[in-house]
Amino acid sequence: MKCEYCLEVKNLTVRYGDIVAIKDVSFSLEKGKFYTIVGPNGGGKSTLVKTIVGIIDDYDGKITIFGKSRDEYLKERLIGYVPQMSGVRKFPIRVIDVVLMGLFRERKFRYRSHHYKKAMKVLELLGIEELESRLIHELSGGQRQRVMIARALVSGPEILIMDEPTVGLDRESQSKFYNLIRNLKDSGVTVIVVTHDVGFVSEYSDAILCINKRLVVHATDISELPERFFTKLYGYGVKTIVHDHKE
């Protein structure tokens, strides 16, 4: 049976002890589209995506992925996940080895030649195949971000979720990232990005989910959101400038 939605979240509530991180959140997402999640710090955005990908197990409500329960789906397939970037300490691990980590379910005792071919293919897709043997701590922020995306993509996920992926990237790296998003979407991957970049939201999103403990609004165009909405959501005014660079 064909599933209408790739991801359905119903009445999702997550608590940390007595603290409610998100409460009664419900939404449905379609396959092959690009969604952004916005909201204030502490509003529950990261908690939401960590629950969807299986990092957080203690929750109330229902998560359905391509018609299957979250846990049933995750037994068969992984959701591609790129967490927030953090500082990289000097550690002797090569780029190719980081990407291979995304295939941990496929290996039994060691990685084989077809695993390396998969890893190289995704590095080529991202235009960083020449970094194969470089140590991860030697890379720039933009290069490291692409390596982490490669690790998330190497298993061929149907859904890719990224948490604040443009933080710390220069303008050129951001431009390359935006083009990557377009290519992934065109290939049928559903992309979900948590971001504070309102300009990014306005230019690239098919739909916007605004989270502040609850789902405040689910819109298809940032122009639908009045300025007072951002004052309520972030606690201060945000001027929205809608760019029109879509091809």
Secondary structure per residue as TSV (DSSP state, phi and psi in degrees):
chain	resnum	aa	ss	phi	psi
A	1	M	-	360.0	129.9
A	2	K	-	-73.4	133.4
A	3	C	-	-92.5	130.9
A	4	E	S	-68.8	-37.0
A	5	Y	-	-119.1	146.0
A	6	C	S	-82.5	-26.6
A	7	L	E	-144.8	126.9
A	8	E	E	-127.6	127.8
A	9	V	E	-119.1	125.2
A	10	K	E	-127.8	122.2
A	11	N	E	51.3	44.6
A	12	L	E	-79.2	124.7
A	13	T	E	-130.1	131.7
A	14	V	E	-128.5	131.5
A	15	R	E	-122.0	146.4
A	16	Y	E	-111.2	92.9
A	17	G	T	68.0	-122.0
A	18	D	T	-90.0	-4.0
A	19	I	E	-91.9	126.9
A	20	V	E	-88.9	115.7
A	21	A	E	-82.6	-47.3
A	22	I	E	-139.4	148.8
A	23	K	E	-136.3	124.8
A	24	D	E	54.3	46.6
A	25	V	E	-89.6	130.2
A	26	S	E	-137.4	136.0
A	27	F	E	-167.5	164.6
A	28	S	E	-133.3	138.2
A	29	L	E	-120.9	142.9
A	30	E	-	-92.2	153.6
A	31	K	T	-69.0	143.4
A	32	G	T	74.3	22.4
A	33	K	-	-118.8	168.6
A	34	F	E	-114.5	120.5
A	35	Y	E	-117.2	142.2
A	36	T	E	-116.4	145.6
A	37	I	E	-115.1	121.9
A	38	V	E	-121.7	164.6
A	39	G	-	157.8	168.7
A	40	P	-	-73.4	162.0
A	41	N	T	-58.3	134.9
A	42	G	T	81.0	6.1
A	43	G	S	-83.5	-7.7
A	44	G	S	105.2	8.5
A	45	K	H	-62.4	-51.7
A	46	S	H	-66.0	-36.8
A	47	T	H	-60.2	-41.6
A	48	L	H	-60.2	-51.2
A	49	V	H	-71.5	-33.4
A	50	K	H	-65.5	-32.3
A	51	T	H	-71.6	-40.8
A	52	I	H	-62.7	-42.3
A	53	V	H	-83.5	-5.6
A	54	G	T	100.2	5.3
A	55	I	S	-72.9	-38.6
A	56	I	-	-102.0	123.9
A	57	D	-	-104.4	-21.3
A	58	D	-	-92.8	100.5
A	59	Y	-	-153.6	161.0
A	60	D	E	-110.2	147.5
A	61	G	E	113.8	-164.9
A	62	K	E	-137.4	134.8
A	63	I	E	-123.5	121.9
A	64	T	E	-120.5	128.7
A	65	I	E	-121.4	117.0
A	66	F	T	47.9	44.7
A	67	G	T	82.5	-1.2
A	68	K	E	-114.6	154.7
A	69	S	E	-61.9	155.0
A	70	R	H	-52.2	-50.4
A	71	D	H	-66.2	-37.0
A	72	E	H	-64.7	-44.1
A	73	Y	H	-64.2	-43.4
A	74	L	H	-70.9	-17.0
A	75	K	H	-70.9	-27.1
A	76	E	H	-98.9	-39.1
A	77	R	-	-140.7	157.5
A	78	L	-	-99.4	149.6
A	79	I	-	-91.4	129.6
A	80	G	E	-65.1	130.7
A	81	Y	E	-138.3	126.6
A	82	V	E	-118.9	107.0
A	83	P	-	-74.0	174.9
A	84	Q	-	-59.0	140.4
A	85	M	-	-71.4	142.3
A	86	S	-	-131.5	171.9
A	87	G	-	-61.0	142.2
A	88	V	-	-106.3	115.9
A	89	R	-	-77.9	160.2
A	90	K	-	-65.6	119.1
A	91	F	-	-147.4	130.8
A	92	P	-	-76.8	70.1
A	93	I	-	-130.4	132.1
A	94	R	B	-83.0	160.7
A	95	V	H	-56.6	-46.3
A	96	I	H	-60.2	-35.0
A	97	D	H	-71.4	-35.2
A	98	V	H	-63.7	-44.3
A	99	V	H	-65.0	-40.1
A	100	L	H	-61.0	-24.8
A	101	M	G	-57.9	-27.3
A	102	G	G	-70.2	-8.3
A	103	L	G	-109.6	21.0
A	104	F	T	-58.9	-28.8
A	105	R	T	-71.8	-25.7
A	106	E	T	-83.7	-25.8
A	107	R	-	-82.7	150.9
A	108	K	S	-103.6	-64.3
A	109	F	S	-115.4	-28.3
A	110	R	S	-159.8	162.7
A	111	Y	-	-75.9	143.4
A	112	R	-	-113.8	179.2
A	113	S	H	-59.1	-37.4
A	114	H	H	-69.9	-25.7
A	115	H	H	-67.4	-43.7
A	116	Y	H	-63.9	-36.7
A	117	K	H	-64.0	-41.7
A	118	K	H	-61.1	-44.9
A	119	A	H	-63.2	-42.8
A	120	M	H	-67.0	-36.0
A	121	K	H	-62.5	-42.4
A	122	V	H	-74.6	-31.7
A	123	L	H	-63.8	-38.9
A	124	E	H	-65.7	-39.9
A	125	L	H	-57.6	-37.5
A	126	L	T	-91.0	0.1
A	127	G	T	72.1	28.6
A	128	I	-	-129.8	28.5
A	129	E	G	-63.0	-24.8
A	130	E	G	-72.0	-11.5
A	131	L	G	-89.1	2.6
A	132	E	T	-43.5	-46.5
A	133	S	T	-100.1	2.4
A	134	R	S	-73.3	151.1
A	135	L	B	-79.3	141.4
A	136	I	G	-60.2	-35.1
A	137	H	G	-75.1	-10.6
A	138	E	G	-83.7	-9.2
A	139	L	S	-86.7	159.7
A	140	S	-	-75.1	169.4
A	141	G	H	-59.6	-42.6
A	142	G	H	-65.7	-39.0
A	143	Q	H	-66.7	-43.3
A	144	R	H	-62.1	-38.9
A	145	Q	H	-61.7	-41.3
A	146	R	H	-67.5	-35.1
A	147	V	H	-64.1	-42.0
A	148	M	H	-68.0	-34.3
A	149	I	H	-66.8	-39.9
A	150	A	H	-60.4	-42.4
A	151	R	H	-60.8	-37.8
A	152	A	H	-73.2	-29.1
A	153	L	H	-89.3	-20.4
A	154	V	T	-62.8	-25.6
A	155	S	T	-84.8	0.8
A	156	G	-	70.3	49.6
A	157	P	-	-70.3	151.0
A	158	E	S	-84.5	-21.6
A	159	I	E	-130.1	135.0
A	160	L	E	-122.4	124.5
A	161	I	E	-117.8	129.4
A	162	M	E	-127.8	133.2
A	163	D	E	-105.1	109.5
A	164	E	S	51.3	55.9
A	165	P	T	-73.2	-17.1
A	166	T	T	-98.4	-1.1
A	167	V	T	-64.0	127.9
A	168	G	T	83.9	-0.6
A	169	L	-	-90.1	141.8
A	170	D	-	-76.0	174.1
A	171	R	H	-59.6	-41.3
A	172	E	H	-64.9	-43.1
A	173	S	H	-65.7	-37.2
A	174	Q	H	-64.2	-41.5
A	175	S	H	-61.4	-42.8
A	176	K	H	-64.3	-37.2
A	177	F	H	-65.2	-42.8
A	178	Y	H	-61.8	-40.7
A	179	N	H	-64.2	-37.3
A	180	L	H	-61.7	-42.9
A	181	I	H	-57.1	-45.0
A	182	R	H	-60.2	-44.9
A	183	N	H	-64.3	-41.4
A	184	L	H	-64.2	-44.0
A	185	K	H	-61.7	-43.2
A	186	D	H	-63.6	-27.1
A	187	S	T	-84.1	-1.3
A	188	G	T	100.7	0.5
A	189	V	-	-78.2	134.4
A	190	T	E	-83.0	123.1
A	191	V	E	-113.3	130.3
A	192	I	E	-124.7	123.6
A	193	V	E	-123.8	126.8
A	194	V	E	-87.4	127.9
A	195	T	-	-154.1	157.5
A	196	H	S	-104.3	-3.4
A	197	D	-	-82.2	96.3
A	198	V	H	-65.0	-33.9
A	199	G	H	-63.0	-40.7
A	200	F	H	-61.3	-42.9
A	201	V	H	-60.2	-46.1
A	202	S	H	-67.5	-31.4
A	203	E	H	-88.3	-32.0
A	204	Y	H	-118.4	-17.0
A	205	S	-	-77.9	142.3
A	206	D	S	-81.9	-30.0
A	207	A	E	-158.9	157.4
A	208	I	E	-125.4	129.9
A	209	L	E	-110.2	120.8
A	210	C	E	-103.9	117.0
A	211	I	E	-113.8	124.3
A	212	N	S	-142.8	79.0
A	213	K	S	71.8	-44.8
A	214	R	S	-116.3	169.4
A	215	L	E	-78.5	105.8
A	216	V	E	-74.8	-42.1
A	217	V	E	-159.9	149.9
A	218	H	E	-124.8	103.2
A	219	A	E	-118.4	158.7
A	220	T	S	-103.2	-3.9
A	221	D	-	-152.5	130.2
A	222	I	G	-63.3	-23.6
A	223	S	G	-67.3	-15.4
A	224	E	G	-75.5	-12.5
A	225	L	S	-98.2	115.1
A	226	P	-	-70.1	157.3
A	227	E	H	-58.7	-33.6
A	228	R	H	-64.3	-23.7
A	229	F	H	-63.4	-44.9
A	230	F	H	-67.7	-33.7
A	231	T	H	-62.4	-41.7
A	232	K	H	-68.3	-40.8
A	233	L	H	-74.5	-46.2
A	234	Y	H	-99.5	-14.8
A	235	G	S	92.1	0.2
A	236	Y	S	-155.3	164.0
A	237	G	-	-71.5	140.0
A	238	V	-	-127.6	123.4
A	239	K	-	-85.0	121.7
A	240	T	-	-93.8	124.7
A	241	I	-	-115.5	115.4
A	242	V	-	-89.7	117.5
A	243	H	-	-89.4	151.1
A	244	D	-	-127.7	76.2
A	245	H	-	-110.8	7.0
A	246	K	-	-69.5	141.4
A	247	E	-	-84.7	360.0
